[in-house]
Structure formats: C-alpha cells, structure tokens
Amino acid sequence: MMNGWGWDSGWGTGGIIGMTIMMILWVAIIIAVVLLVVWLVRQTQGGAAAGPPAAGRGESALDILKARYARGEIDKAEFEEKKRDLIS
C-alpha cells in the first residue's frame, strides 16, 4: 500500500483529469460572464451595429424627429409641437 504522493493520492490520472476539467469549466464560465457583460453594454448603448449618433451621420434635427415619429416613439401632437419648436 502506498501512502503519500503516490498514484492513490489524488494527483494521479484521475486527479489530473479532474483538475483539467475544472480548469476548462472555470475558463468557460469566465468567458460566458465577459460575453454577457459585453452584450449588456451593447444593448444599453444601442449596439455596435447602430453606428455613430444620428448627428454624426449628417441628419438634421427635423430628420431625426421624423424618424422618431415614424418609429412610433412620439405621437402626432408631440411631433407637431417639436416641429414648431425646430422651425421657429
């Protein structure tokens, strides 16, 4: 019978395989958390595919207002009110 650091101590093939699996699991968990954080940040900022802010694309304030109305973000009364503010 072998005591100490022999094959029966947990550092043999079973222990090494177990440690490797645990290390792979922890790396996968860390990657998943990082990807989740990146996804959440992009969701709150409109995403990377959204491009630069509308003003950076050369759109006028009236164009932006029309787009918001078309998307249903504002109703007709609010659209007309803001349009009057922009024109005057």
BELJOGI-V292782 format. One record per helix or strand of 2 or more residues. SS is the DSSP state (H for helix, E for strand). FROM is the first residue (numbers start at 1). LEN is the number of residues. Records with the same first field share a line. If there is no record, write none. Layout:
BEGIN
SS: FROM-LEN  FROM-LEN
END
This chain:
BEGIN
H: 7-3  13-32  48-3  54-4  61-11  76-12
END
